[in-house]
Amino acid sequence: MAQDAGEIRYLLDRAAIQDVLARYFQGIDRCDPDQVRSCFTDDVQAHYDERPPIRGIKELMAGFRTFQRRKEGTMKITTHFMGNLNIRLIRGDMAETETNAIAFLVDPDDRVNMRSLRYIDRLRRDGDGWKICDRVHTLDWSCCLPANFVRPWQQRVSELPLGKG
C-alpha cells in the first residue's frame, strides 16, 4: 500500500508540474503578467540566452520582452507550443524538468518569427504548490516567414458565443 501511495504522489506531482509549465506558456500568450508571475518563486534565478543572469521575481517580470513588445506595439500575438517535457527528477519538494517549445511571434507586419526554445527548470513546492525557482532558457534555432492569417486572441475570444446554447 505504501508503494501505491508513493506512485500516486509521484503522478500527482508530475501533473501539477506540467500544469505550471502550461500555465506559464498560456500566460505569456495571453499577455497576462499575473498568471506568469504565479508560476515563479519570489527568489527565482533565470538565465536567458546571452542576457545577464536575473535574480528575483521583480527583475524577471521586468525583463519579459513579450510583455514589453506587446505594450510597444512591436508584436501582435504570440503562440507558444509546449512540446517534449522530460521530468528528470522529483525528489521531495524539488523537481527538475527540460521542456522543448516552439514559439510563433507575429510582428505588426504579419511576419512570423519561429523559435525553437529549450527550458531547463528547477521547481520547488511551497504552500501554493509547484513553482519555478531556477530557469535556463536557450534558443536552439529561429526563422522568419510571412503569415497568411493573423487574428489576435482577444479578437477571437470576443467573437465566441460564450454562454449561448
Backbone as CSV, one residue per row, in Angstrom:
resi,resn,N_x,N_y,N_z,CA_x,CA_y,CA_z,C_x,C_y,C_z
1,MET,0.817,-1.200,0.000,0.000,0.000,0.000,0.859,1.261,0.000
2,ALA,1.970,1.265,0.732,2.843,2.444,0.779,3.431,2.737,-0.586
3,GLN,3.761,1.680,-1.323,4.298,1.889,-2.668,3.242,2.528,-3.560
4,ASP,1.996,2.097,-3.448,0.915,2.685,-4.223,0.748,4.174,-3.900
5,ALA,0.821,4.525,-2.626,0.688,5.929,-2.224,1.836,6.761,-2.796
6,GLY,3.037,6.220,-2.806,4.189,6.918,-3.388,4.036,7.116,-4.883
7,GLU,3.523,6.097,-5.555,3.309,6.207,-7.003,2.223,7.231,-7.316
8,ILE,1.176,7.256,-6.512,0.099,8.233,-6.718,0.638,9.643,-6.486
9,ARG,1.433,9.839,-5.424,2.028,11.152,-5.143,2.896,11.591,-6.317
10,TYR,3.684,10.670,-6.857,4.552,10.968,-7.997,3.718,11.419,-9.203
11,LEU,2.634,10.714,-9.498,1.784,11.075,-10.635,1.089,12.419,-10.411
12,LEU,0.652,12.681,-9.186,0.043,13.977,-8.882,1.060,15.108,-9.035
13,ASP,2.297,14.864,-8.577,3.346,15.876,-8.729,3.654,16.125,-10.200
14,ARG,3.751,15.059,-10.991,4.015,15.217,-12.439,2.934,16.076,-13.083
15,ALA,1.680,15.786,-12.769,0.569,16.550,-13.355,0.629,18.013,-12.924
16,ALA,0.929,18.258,-11.658,0.987,19.642,-11.158,2.153,20.402,-11.802
17,ILE,3.277,19.736,-11.990,4.435,20.363,-12.628,4.115,20.698,-14.083
18,GLN,3.496,19.778,-14.789,3.112,20.037,-16.175,2.120,21.194,-16.247
19,ASP,1.207,21.273,-15.283,0.237,22.374,-15.245,0.924,23.724,-15.065
20,VAL,1.959,23.793,-14.219,2.684,25.056,-14.018,3.301,25.519,-15.334
21,LEU,3.937,24.598,-16.039,4.589,24.955,-17.305,3.567,25.374,-18.355
22,ALA,2.449,24.665,-18.448,1.399,25.038,-19.401,0.795,26.393,-19.038
23,ARG,0.617,26.652,-17.740,0.073,27.939,-17.290,1.026,29.081,-17.638
24,TYR,2.333,28.827,-17.542,3.326,29.832,-17.919,3.162,30.206,-19.393
25,PHE,3.133,29.205,-20.285,3.017,29.480,-21.715,1.690,30.181,-22.029
26,GLN,0.622,29.755,-21.394,-0.672,30.407,-21.617,-0.628,31.863,-21.165
27,GLY,-0.012,32.114,-20.017,0.097,33.482,-19.511,0.913,34.383,-20.425
28,ILE,1.992,33.840,-20.991,2.789,34.609,-21.956,1.931,34.952,-23.171
29,ASP,1.229,33.955,-23.713,0.444,34.174,-24.931,-0.766,35.079,-24.701
30,ARG,-1.322,35.060,-23.522,-2.443,35.950,-23.205,-1.963,37.314,-22.726
31,CYS,-0.660,37.463,-22.608,-0.050,38.703,-22.113,-0.631,39.042,-20.736
32,ASP,-0.587,38.032,-19.855,-1.149,38.141,-18.511,-0.018,38.035,-17.489
33,PRO,0.563,39.178,-17.089,1.694,39.151,-16.155,1.380,38.464,-14.828
34,ASP,0.164,38.605,-14.324,-0.186,37.972,-13.052,-0.137,36.447,-13.159
35,GLN,-0.629,35.931,-14.265,-0.598,34.478,-14.465,0.840,33.988,-14.583
36,VAL,1.655,34.699,-15.335,3.062,34.315,-15.471,3.750,34.402,-14.116
37,ARG,3.512,35.481,-13.399,4.121,35.685,-12.078,3.822,34.524,-11.139
38,SER,2.621,33.975,-11.231,2.206,32.892,-10.328,2.985,31.594,-10.555
39,CYS,3.739,31.515,-11.625,4.493,30.301,-11.954,5.894,30.284,-11.343
40,PHE,6.313,31.385,-10.716,7.691,31.523,-10.233,7.732,31.826,-8.738
41,THR,8.831,31.412,-8.100,9.081,31.773,-6.711,9.578,33.223,-6.650
42,ASP,9.473,33.843,-5.500,9.953,35.225,-5.344,11.460,35.333,-5.554
43,ASP,12.192,34.282,-5.197,13.655,34.304,-5.293,14.181,33.624,-6.562
44,VAL,13.365,33.579,-7.601,13.733,32.904,-8.844,15.065,33.427,-9.392
45,GLN,15.805,32.501,-9.992,17.011,32.852,-10.735,16.788,32.372,-12.159
46,ALA,17.131,33.216,-13.134,16.883,32.845,-14.531,18.057,33.266,-15.402
47,HIS,18.287,32.478,-16.416,19.371,32.718,-17.367,18.765,32.605,-18.766
48,TYR,18.633,33.743,-19.444,18.041,33.790,-20.778,19.124,34.074,-21.796
49,ASP,19.483,33.058,-22.558,20.447,33.175,-23.644,21.655,34.024,-23.248
50,GLU,21.880,35.114,-23.961,23.086,35.908,-23.755,22.885,37.088,-22.800
51,ARG,21.737,37.174,-22.167,21.487,38.260,-21.214,22.132,37.937,-19.868
52,PRO,22.409,38.954,-19.069,22.953,38.706,-17.725,21.958,37.898,-16.884
53,PRO,22.443,37.143,-15.902,21.540,36.380,-15.027,20.551,37.303,-14.315
54,ILE,19.366,36.771,-14.083,18.289,37.505,-13.419,18.103,36.901,-12.032
55,ARG,17.927,37.766,-11.042,17.702,37.305,-9.673,16.489,38.018,-9.095
56,GLY,15.475,37.249,-8.768,14.283,37.794,-8.127,13.136,38.007,-9.105
57,ILE,11.938,37.891,-8.569,10.731,37.938,-9.398,10.519,39.307,-10.033
58,LYS,10.867,40.378,-9.331,10.682,41.723,-9.895,11.515,41.903,-11.157
59,GLU,12.780,41.514,-11.080,13.675,41.632,-12.227,13.228,40.721,-13.373
60,LEU,12.768,39.527,-13.020,12.287,38.597,-14.051,11.100,39.184,-14.802
61,MET,10.110,39.666,-14.071,8.902,40.191,-14.703,9.207,41.426,-15.541
62,ALA,10.126,42.257,-15.092,10.504,43.457,-15.849,11.248,43.108,-17.132
63,GLY,11.844,41.932,-17.178,12.653,41.554,-18.327,11.946,40.763,-19.407
64,PHE,10.659,40.454,-19.233,9.954,39.682,-20.265,9.733,40.550,-21.500
65,ARG,10.434,40.235,-22.553,10.367,41.020,-23.791,8.990,40.940,-24.447
66,THR,8.311,39.817,-24.292,6.979,39.679,-24.894,6.040,40.756,-24.367
67,PHE,6.027,40.966,-23.051,5.149,41.984,-22.472,5.548,43.372,-22.966
68,GLN,6.845,43.639,-23.025,7.325,44.939,-23.487,6.935,45.175,-24.944
69,ARG,7.146,44.181,-25.771,6.857,44.331,-27.214,5.364,44.476,-27.474
70,ARG,4.542,43.759,-26.732,3.097,43.903,-26.920,2.656,45.310,-26.517
71,LYS,3.209,45.811,-25.419,2.869,47.167,-24.947,3.312,48.222,-25.956
72,GLU,4.500,48.031,-26.551,5.043,48.972,-27.537,4.361,48.849,-28.895
73,GLY,3.632,47.761,-29.116,3.007,47.528,-30.416,3.945,46.933,-31.443
74,THR,5.097,46.416,-31.000,6.050,45.809,-31.937,5.850,44.300,-32.054
75,MET,4.825,43.777,-31.365,4.442,42.380,-31.511,2.929,42.293,-31.405
76,LYS,2.320,41.561,-32.343,0.868,41.437,-32.384,0.351,40.317,-31.491
77,ILE,0.948,39.158,-31.641,0.436,37.966,-30.964,1.564,36.950,-30.847
78,THR,1.481,36.116,-29.823,2.428,35.009,-29.679,1.665,33.715,-29.449
79,THR,2.254,32.641,-29.879,1.743,31.310,-29.577,2.933,30.443,-29.219
80,HIS,2.933,29.931,-28.011,3.982,29.018,-27.563,3.380,27.615,-27.509
81,PHE,4.012,26.695,-28.191,3.558,25.314,-28.189,4.535,24.496,-27.366
82,MET,4.055,23.955,-26.264,4.894,23.142,-25.385,4.998,21.748,-25.986
83,GLY,6.216,21.351,-26.284,6.444,20.040,-26.886,6.907,19.032,-25.860
84,ASN,8.043,18.421,-26.133,8.566,17.374,-25.261,8.807,17.918,-23.858
85,LEU,8.296,17.208,-22.889,8.512,17.534,-21.488,9.168,16.330,-20.840
86,ASN,10.352,16.543,-20.313,11.063,15.488,-19.612,11.188,15.901,-18.156
87,ILE,10.478,15.213,-17.297,10.614,15.449,-15.865,11.741,14.534,-15.405
88,ARG,12.890,15.143,-15.227,14.101,14.361,-14.959,14.191,13.893,-13.522
89,LEU,13.557,14.640,-12.616,13.697,14.312,-11.204,12.554,14.910,-10.414
90,ILE,11.988,14.126,-9.532,11.097,14.630,-8.481,11.594,13.989,-7.195
91,ARG,12.071,14.841,-6.295,12.576,14.336,-5.013,12.078,15.272,-3.926
92,GLY,11.130,14.785,-3.153,10.558,15.619,-2.097,9.882,16.834,-2.692
93,ASP,10.343,18.019,-2.280,9.754,19.275,-2.746,10.568,19.931,-3.856
94,MET,11.443,19.170,-4.515,12.259,19.684,-5.627,12.023,18.827,-6.868
95,ALA,12.060,19.481,-8.014,11.916,18.769,-9.289,12.777,19.451,-10.332
96,GLU,13.191,18.684,-11.339,13.954,19.221,-12.462,13.295,18.757,-13.753
97,THR,13.136,19.715,-14.679,12.486,19.415,-15.957,13.286,19.999,-17.115
98,GLU,13.052,19.444,-18.280,13.537,20.028,-19.532,12.373,20.012,-20.508
99,THR,12.042,21.180,-21.021,10.893,21.331,-21.908,11.334,21.950,-23.222
100,ASN,10.950,21.327,-24.325,11.148,21.925,-25.639,9.864,22.642,-26.014
101,ALA,10.006,23.779,-26.667,8.835,24.549,-27.095,9.134,25.213,-28.426
102,ILE,8.088,25.473,-29.165,8.165,26.270,-30.381,7.355,27.535,-30.123
103,ALA,7.972,28.674,-30.361,7.288,29.957,-30.195,7.056,30.572,-31.570
104,PHE,5.848,31.050,-31.783,5.484,31.766,-33.001,5.185,33.198,-32.579
105,LEU,5.988,34.138,-33.042,5.875,35.538,-32.642,5.532,36.361,-33.876
106,VAL,4.348,36.964,-33.885,3.874,37.695,-35.051,4.059,39.189,-34.832
107,ASP,4.760,39.837,-35.752,5.021,41.269,-35.630,3.928,42.064,-36.357
108,PRO,3.926,43.397,-36.249,2.878,44.216,-36.869,2.808,44.096,-38.398
109,ASP,3.881,43.649,-39.038,3.882,43.455,-40.488,3.458,42.043,-40.871
110,ASP,2.913,41.302,-39.910,2.447,39.926,-40.103,3.554,38.978,-40.548
111,ARG,4.754,39.218,-40.059,5.847,38.253,-40.220,5.865,37.392,-38.973
112,VAL,6.084,36.092,-39.160,6.126,35.152,-38.052,7.567,34.759,-37.787
113,ASN,8.037,35.071,-36.598,9.344,34.619,-36.151,9.117,33.317,-35.382
114,MET,9.623,32.225,-35.924,9.507,30.924,-35.268,10.804,30.651,-34.524
115,ARG,10.668,30.156,-33.292,11.846,29.880,-32.477,11.703,28.529,-31.788
116,SER,12.759,27.770,-31.833,12.822,26.529,-31.072,13.512,26.850,-29.750
117,LEU,12.791,26.640,-28.663,13.268,27.015,-27.337,13.438,25.779,-26.458
118,ARG,14.324,25.893,-25.515,14.543,24.836,-24.525,14.546,25.498,-23.149
119,TYR,13.743,24.955,-22.244,13.643,25.453,-20.877,14.144,24.355,-19.935
120,ILE,15.193,24.641,-19.209,15.693,23.719,-18.201,15.356,24.368,-16.861
121,ASP,14.414,23.747,-16.162,13.857,24.353,-14.951,14.096,23.489,-13.717
122,ARG,14.266,24.173,-12.611,14.200,23.539,-11.300,12.957,24.137,-10.647
123,LEU,12.125,23.277,-10.096,10.895,23.723,-9.448,10.939,23.343,-7.975
124,ARG,10.240,24.140,-7.186,10.167,23.908,-5.751,8.694,23.965,-5.338
125,ARG,8.309,23.052,-4.483,6.939,23.049,-3.966,6.903,23.869,-2.678
126,ASP,5.942,24.787,-2.612,5.727,25.522,-1.365,4.246,25.418,-1.013
127,GLY,3.777,26.244,-0.131,2.380,26.182,0.296,1.383,26.427,-0.821
128,ASP,1.818,27.073,-1.901,0.942,27.353,-3.039,1.111,26.339,-4.168
129,GLY,1.923,25.314,-3.956,2.130,24.306,-4.997,3.510,24.436,-5.627
130,TRP,3.666,23.866,-6.804,4.942,23.860,-7.515,5.156,25.189,-8.225
131,LYS,6.390,25.695,-8.156,6.755,26.932,-8.851,8.184,26.803,-9.363
132,ILE,8.478,27.523,-10.419,9.822,27.525,-10.997,10.712,28.411,-10.130
133,CYS,11.850,27.860,-9.686,12.771,28.648,-8.856,14.099,28.902,-9.572
134,ASP,14.383,28.162,-10.618,15.612,28.361,-11.383,15.327,27.964,-12.825
135,ARG,15.687,28.838,-13.756,15.399,28.576,-15.175,16.604,28.894,-16.030
136,VAL,16.871,28.007,-16.988,17.815,28.269,-18.067,17.005,28.183,-19.354
137,HIS,17.019,29.256,-20.131,16.244,29.365,-21.373,17.237,29.493,-22.513
138,THR,17.128,28.613,-23.505,18.030,28.700,-24.646,17.233,28.741,-25.941
139,LEU,17.810,29.401,-26.907,17.268,29.449,-28.260,18.088,28.480,-29.103
140,ASP,17.429,27.447,-29.639,18.137,26.451,-30.439,18.226,26.866,-31.909
141,TRP,17.140,27.428,-32.450,17.152,27.927,-33.826,15.973,28.870,-34.005
142,SER,16.019,29.643,-35.099,14.907,30.531,-35.410,14.840,30.767,-36.910
143,CYS,13.665,31.197,-37.371,13.479,31.589,-38.765,12.317,32.571,-38.828
144,CYS,12.165,33.238,-39.957,11.106,34.226,-40.126,10.380,33.949,-41.434
145,LEU,9.031,33.927,-41.377,8.185,33.654,-42.537,7.010,34.625,-42.548
146,PRO,6.409,34.879,-43.712,5.202,35.713,-43.723,4.006,34.915,-43.195
147,ALA,3.111,35.598,-42.494,1.876,34.959,-42.019,0.800,35.096,-43.087
148,ASN,-0.036,34.092,-43.219,-1.152,34.140,-44.160,-2.428,34.662,-43.510
149,PHE,-2.504,34.553,-42.188,-3.723,34.885,-41.471,-3.342,35.210,-40.031
150,VAL,-3.798,36.338,-39.507,-3.493,36.719,-38.129,-4.752,37.298,-37.495
151,ARG,-5.165,36.703,-36.391,-6.267,37.233,-35.584,-5.890,37.080,-34.121
152,PRO,-5.598,38.170,-33.431,-5.183,38.076,-32.027,-6.208,37.380,-31.145
153,TRP,-5.714,36.791,-30.062,-6.530,36.026,-29.127,-7.714,36.841,-28.612
154,GLN,-7.497,38.098,-28.243,-8.568,38.921,-27.710,-9.710,39.058,-28.718
155,GLN,-9.373,39.178,-29.997,-10.382,39.292,-31.038,-11.149,37.976,-31.182
156,ARG,-10.440,36.861,-31.175,-11.099,35.560,-31.318,-12.057,35.307,-30.166
157,VAL,-11.624,35.616,-28.946,-12.466,35.379,-27.768,-13.701,36.266,-27.806
158,SER,-13.550,37.511,-28.232,-14.696,38.432,-28.265,-15.752,37.996,-29.274
159,GLU,-15.369,37.173,-30.237,-16.304,36.704,-31.261,-16.999,35.397,-30.890
160,LEU,-16.584,34.765,-29.804,-17.169,33.496,-29.404,-18.559,33.703,-28.794
161,PRO,-19.486,32.808,-29.081,-20.825,32.910,-28.488,-20.810,32.307,-27.077
162,LEU,-20.094,32.937,-26.153,-19.985,32.405,-24.791,-21.334,32.454,-24.089
163,GLY,-21.632,31.371,-23.421,-22.855,31.327,-22.627,-24.112,31.096,-23.435
164,LYS,-24.001,30.933,-24.740,-25.177,30.685,-25.562,-25.272,29.192,-25.836
165,GLY,-26.466,28.691,-25.907,-26.621,27.282,-26.271,-27.031,26.510,-25.172
